Amino acid sequence: MAWSWRYEGANGESVDGPAESFSSQADAESWIGQTWRELAASGVTSVALVEDDRVEYRMSLLPVAE
């Protein structure tokens, strides 16, 4: 099983991002926790955690509106 992230822009379109692959969900989540600010600064607004071809979940990188 390989875990990776898909990157999406403001309109939900696929955008380029690092082509990282992880051996576990925990490793993938740890990595996104360290790099999400850089991704958001480059135009990524949401990410999807993917195991092989199955989407585990999606997550916004946008700040929470107050």
N, CA, C and O atoms as a GROMACS GRO file, in nm:
protein
  264
    1MET      N    1   0.083  -0.118   0.000
    1MET     CA    2   0.000   0.000   0.000
    1MET      C    3   0.088   0.125   0.000
    1MET      O    4   0.183   0.136   0.078
    2ALA      N    5   0.056   0.216  -0.087
    2ALA     CA    6   0.127   0.343  -0.093
    2ALA      C    7   0.030   0.456  -0.066
    2ALA      O    8  -0.082   0.458  -0.117
    3TRP      N    9   0.074   0.549   0.015
    3TRP     CA   10  -0.006   0.667   0.050
    3TRP      C   11   0.056   0.789  -0.017
    3TRP      O   12   0.178   0.802  -0.025
    4SER      N   13  -0.030   0.879  -0.066
    4SER     CA   14   0.019   1.002  -0.129
    4SER      C   15  -0.088   1.109  -0.115
    4SER      O   16  -0.199   1.084  -0.071
    5TRP      N   17  -0.050   1.229  -0.153
    5TRP     CA   18  -0.143   1.343  -0.148
    5TRP      C   19  -0.173   1.390  -0.289
    5TRP      O   20  -0.084   1.394  -0.375
    6ARG      N   21  -0.299   1.427  -0.313
    6ARG     CA   22  -0.339   1.498  -0.434
    6ARG      C   23  -0.363   1.642  -0.394
    6ARG      O   24  -0.412   1.671  -0.285
    7TYR      N   25  -0.328   1.733  -0.484
    7TYR     CA   26  -0.333   1.875  -0.454
    7TYR      C   27  -0.439   1.941  -0.541
    7TYR      O   28  -0.449   1.913  -0.660
    8GLU      N   29  -0.520   2.031  -0.479
    8GLU     CA   30  -0.628   2.097  -0.552
    8GLU      C   31  -0.618   2.248  -0.532
    8GLU      O   32  -0.577   2.295  -0.426
    9GLY      N   33  -0.658   2.321  -0.636
    9GLY     CA   34  -0.660   2.466  -0.631
    9GLY      C   35  -0.796   2.518  -0.589
    9GLY      O   36  -0.883   2.441  -0.547
   10ALA      N   37  -0.814   2.649  -0.599
   10ALA     CA   38  -0.935   2.717  -0.551
   10ALA      C   39  -1.063   2.666  -0.615
   10ALA      O   40  -1.168   2.664  -0.550
   11ASN      N   41  -1.058   2.625  -0.740
   11ASN     CA   42  -1.177   2.578  -0.810
   11ASN      C   43  -1.190   2.426  -0.809
   11ASN      O   44  -1.270   2.369  -0.882
   12GLY      N   45  -1.110   2.360  -0.726
   12GLY     CA   46  -1.114   2.215  -0.718
   12GLY      C   47  -1.033   2.146  -0.826
   12GLY      O   48  -1.031   2.023  -0.834
   13GLU      N   49  -0.965   2.226  -0.910
   13GLU     CA   50  -0.884   2.167  -1.016
   13GLU      C   51  -0.755   2.109  -0.959
   13GLU      O   52  -0.705   2.155  -0.856
   14SER      N   53  -0.704   2.010  -1.025
   14SER     CA   54  -0.578   1.948  -0.985
   14SER      C   55  -0.464   2.046  -1.011
   14SER      O   56  -0.457   2.107  -1.117
   15VAL      N   57  -0.375   2.060  -0.913
   15VAL     CA   58  -0.258   2.145  -0.929
   15VAL      C   59  -0.134   2.062  -0.896
   15VAL      O   60  -0.142   1.960  -0.828
   16ASP      N   61  -0.020   2.108  -0.944
   16ASP     CA   62   0.106   2.038  -0.921
   16ASP      C   63   0.150   2.054  -0.776
   16ASP      O   64   0.127   2.157  -0.713
   17GLY      N   65   0.214   1.951  -0.727
   17GLY     CA   66   0.271   1.953  -0.593
   17GLY      C   67   0.377   1.846  -0.584
   17GLY      O   68   0.400   1.773  -0.681
   18PRO      N   69   0.442   1.835  -0.470
   18PRO     CA   70   0.548   1.735  -0.454
   18PRO      C   71   0.494   1.593  -0.475
   18PRO      O   72   0.387   1.559  -0.424
   19ALA      N   73   0.566   1.512  -0.548
   19ALA     CA   74   0.526   1.373  -0.576
   19ALA      C   75   0.586   1.282  -0.470
   19ALA      O   76   0.674   1.201  -0.499
   20GLU      N   77   0.538   1.296  -0.348
   20GLU     CA   78   0.586   1.216  -0.237
   20GLU      C   79   0.501   1.090  -0.222
   20GLU      O   80   0.381   1.092  -0.251
   21SER      N   81   0.562   0.982  -0.179
   21SER     CA   82   0.492   0.857  -0.152
   21SER      C   83   0.534   0.808  -0.014
   21SER      O   84   0.651   0.819   0.022
   22PHE      N   85   0.439   0.753   0.061
   22PHE     CA   86   0.465   0.715   0.200
   22PHE      C   87   0.420   0.572   0.223
   22PHE      O   88   0.327   0.524   0.159
   23SER      N   89   0.487   0.504   0.315
   23SER     CA   90   0.453   0.364   0.344
   23SER      C   91   0.339   0.352   0.443
   23SER      O   92   0.283   0.243   0.459
   24SER      N   93   0.303   0.462   0.511
   24SER     CA   94   0.193   0.455   0.607
   24SER      C   95   0.113   0.586   0.606
   24SER      O   96   0.163   0.690   0.564
   25GLN      N   97  -0.010   0.578   0.652
   25GLN     CA   98  -0.095   0.696   0.664
   25GLN      C   99  -0.033   0.794   0.762
   25GLN      O  100  -0.035   0.915   0.738
   26ALA      N  101   0.021   0.744   0.872
   26ALA     CA  102   0.082   0.831   0.972
   26ALA      C  103   0.200   0.911   0.915
   26ALA      O  104   0.215   1.029   0.945
   27ASP      N  105   0.282   0.847   0.833
   27ASP     CA  106   0.394   0.918   0.771
   27ASP      C  107   0.344   1.028   0.677
   27ASP      O  108   0.398   1.138   0.676
   28ALA      N  109   0.241   0.998   0.600
   28ALA     CA  110   0.183   1.097   0.508
   28ALA      C  111   0.125   1.215   0.585
   28ALA      O  112   0.144   1.330   0.546
   29GLU      N  113   0.055   1.186   0.694
   29GLU     CA  114  -0.005   1.293   0.774
   29GLU      C  115   0.100   1.377   0.845
   29GLU      O  116   0.083   1.499   0.858
   30SER      N  117   0.206   1.315   0.890
   30SER     CA  118   0.315   1.389   0.953
   30SER      C  119   0.379   1.484   0.852
   30SER      O  120   0.409   1.599   0.885
   31TRP      N  121   0.400   1.435   0.731
   31TRP     CA  122   0.463   1.517   0.626
   31TRP      C  123   0.375   1.637   0.592
   31TRP      O  124   0.426   1.749   0.580
   32ILE      N  125   0.244   1.616   0.577
   32ILE     CA  126   0.156   1.728   0.540
   32ILE      C  127   0.151   1.829   0.654
   32ILE      O  128   0.136   1.949   0.631
   33GLY      N  129   0.162   1.781   0.777
   33GLY     CA  130   0.166   1.872   0.892
   33GLY      C  131   0.286   1.963   0.891
   33GLY      O  132   0.281   2.074   0.945
   34GLN      N  133   0.394   1.919   0.830
   34GLN     CA  134   0.516   1.999   0.822
   34GLN      C  135   0.521   2.088   0.699
   34GLN      O  136   0.594   2.188   0.698
   35THR      N  137   0.444   2.055   0.594
   35THR     CA  138   0.459   2.128   0.466
   35THR      C  139   0.335   2.203   0.421
   35THR      O  140   0.339   2.268   0.316
   36TRP      N  141   0.224   2.196   0.495
   36TRP     CA  142   0.100   2.254   0.444
   36TRP      C  143   0.110   2.405   0.421
   36TRP      O  144   0.047   2.456   0.329
   37ARG      N  145   0.187   2.475   0.502
   37ARG     CA  146   0.198   2.621   0.484
   37ARG      C  147   0.264   2.654   0.350
   37ARG      O  148   0.220   2.745   0.279
   38GLU      N  149   0.369   2.581   0.315
   38GLU     CA  150   0.436   2.602   0.186
   38GLU      C  151   0.341   2.571   0.071
   38GLU      O  152   0.338   2.643  -0.029
   39LEU      N  153   0.265   2.463   0.084
   39LEU     CA  154   0.169   2.426  -0.020
   39LEU      C  155   0.063   2.534  -0.036
   39LEU      O  156   0.031   2.574  -0.148
   40ALA      N  157   0.009   2.582   0.075
   40ALA     CA  158  -0.094   2.686   0.070
   40ALA      C  159  -0.038   2.813   0.006
   40ALA      O  160  -0.108   2.879  -0.072
   41ALA      N  161   0.085   2.848   0.037
   41ALA     CA  162   0.147   2.967  -0.021
   41ALA      C  163   0.167   2.953  -0.171
   41ALA      O  164   0.175   3.053  -0.242
   42SER      N  165   0.176   2.829  -0.220
   42SER     CA  166   0.196   2.807  -0.364
   42SER      C  167   0.064   2.791  -0.439
   42SER      O  168   0.065   2.763  -0.559
   43GLY      N  169  -0.050   2.808  -0.370
   43GLY     CA  170  -0.180   2.803  -0.438
   43GLY      C  171  -0.262   2.678  -0.415
   43GLY      O  172  -0.373   2.667  -0.468
   44VAL      N  173  -0.211   2.585  -0.336
   44VAL     CA  174  -0.289   2.464  -0.304
   44VAL      C  175  -0.390   2.503  -0.196
   44VAL      O  176  -0.351   2.552  -0.090
   45THR      N  177  -0.518   2.480  -0.222
   45THR     CA  178  -0.620   2.516  -0.123
   45THR      C  179  -0.676   2.395  -0.049
   45THR      O  180  -0.732   2.410   0.059
   46SER      N  181  -0.660   2.275  -0.106
   46SER     CA  182  -0.703   2.154  -0.037
   46SER      C  183  -0.619   2.036  -0.086
   46SER      O  184  -0.557   2.041  -0.192
   47VAL      N  185  -0.619   1.932  -0.005
   47VAL     CA  186  -0.545   1.811  -0.038
   47VAL      C  187  -0.635   1.691  -0.014
   47VAL      O  188  -0.729   1.696   0.065
   48ALA      N  189  -0.605   1.582  -0.083
   48ALA     CA  190  -0.675   1.456  -0.062
   48ALA      C  191  -0.570   1.350  -0.032
   48ALA      O  192  -0.474   1.333  -0.107
   49LEU      N  193  -0.590   1.277   0.077
   49LEU     CA  194  -0.501   1.166   0.111
   49LEU      C  195  -0.549   1.043   0.036
   49LEU      O  196  -0.665   1.003   0.046
   50VAL      N  197  -0.458   0.984  -0.041
   50VAL     CA  198  -0.493   0.873  -0.130
   50VAL      C  199  -0.410   0.750  -0.093
   50VAL      O  200  -0.288   0.757  -0.078
   51GLU      N  201  -0.479   0.638  -0.080
   51GLU     CA  202  -0.412   0.509  -0.063
   51GLU      C  203  -0.431   0.434  -0.194
   51GLU      O  204  -0.543   0.396  -0.228
   52ASP      N  205  -0.322   0.412  -0.265
   52ASP     CA  206  -0.327   0.358  -0.401
   52ASP      C  207  -0.419   0.449  -0.484
   52ASP      O  208  -0.378   0.561  -0.516
   53ASP      N  209  -0.540   0.407  -0.520
   53ASP     CA  210  -0.632   0.494  -0.595
   53ASP      C  211  -0.755   0.536  -0.514
   53ASP      O  212  -0.843   0.604  -0.567
   54ARG      N  213  -0.762   0.497  -0.388
   54ARG     CA  214  -0.878   0.525  -0.304
   54ARG      C  215  -0.852   0.650  -0.220
   54ARG      O  216  -0.750   0.661  -0.153
   55VAL      N  217  -0.948   0.745  -0.224
   55VAL     CA  218  -0.935   0.866  -0.143
   55VAL      C  219  -0.981   0.835   0.000
   55VAL      O  220  -1.096   0.794   0.021
   56GLU      N  221  -0.891   0.854   0.095
   56GLU     CA  222  -0.923   0.832   0.237
   56GLU      C  223  -1.002   0.951   0.292
   56GLU      O  224  -1.104   0.932   0.358
   57TYR      N  225  -0.953   1.073   0.265
   57TYR     CA  226  -1.027   1.194   0.304
   57TYR      C  227  -0.967   1.315   0.233
   57TYR      O  228  -0.856   1.309   0.180
   58ARG      N  229  -1.044   1.426   0.235
   58ARG     CA  230  -0.998   1.555   0.182
   58ARG      C  231  -0.985   1.652   0.298
   58ARG      O  232  -1.052   1.637   0.401
   59MET      N  233  -0.898   1.752   0.281
   59MET     CA  234  -0.876   1.848   0.387
   59MET      C  235  -0.841   1.983   0.325
   59MET      O  236  -0.760   1.992   0.233
   60SER      N  237  -0.904   2.087   0.375
   60SER     CA  238  -0.876   2.222   0.331
   60SER      C  239  -0.746   2.272   0.394
   60SER      O  240  -0.713   2.238   0.508
   61LEU      N  241  -0.673   2.353   0.319
   61LEU     CA  242  -0.554   2.418   0.372
   61LEU      C  243  -0.580   2.567   0.400
   61LEU      O  244  -0.489   2.640   0.441
   62LEU      N  245  -0.703   2.610   0.379
   62LEU     CA  246  -0.739   2.750   0.400
   62LEU      C  247  -0.762   2.777   0.549
   62LEU      O  248  -0.804   2.688   0.622
   63PRO      N  249  -0.733   2.899   0.595
   63PRO     CA  250  -0.758   2.931   0.736
   63PRO      C  251  -0.907   2.928   0.766
   63PRO      O  252  -0.990   2.955   0.678
   64VAL      N  253  -0.939   2.895   0.888
   64VAL     CA  254  -1.079   2.891   0.931
   64VAL      C  255  -1.130   3.035   0.945
   64VAL      O  256  -1.066   3.118   1.009
   65ALA      N  257  -1.245   3.062   0.885
   65ALA     CA  258  -1.304   3.196   0.895
   65ALA      C  259  -1.357   3.218   1.037
   65ALA      O  260  -1.417   3.129   1.096
   66GLU      N  261  -1.333   3.336   1.088
   66GLU     CA  262  -1.379   3.366   1.226
   66GLU      C  263  -1.503   3.449   1.224
   66GLU      O  264  -1.556   3.483   1.329
   0.00000   0.00000   0.00000
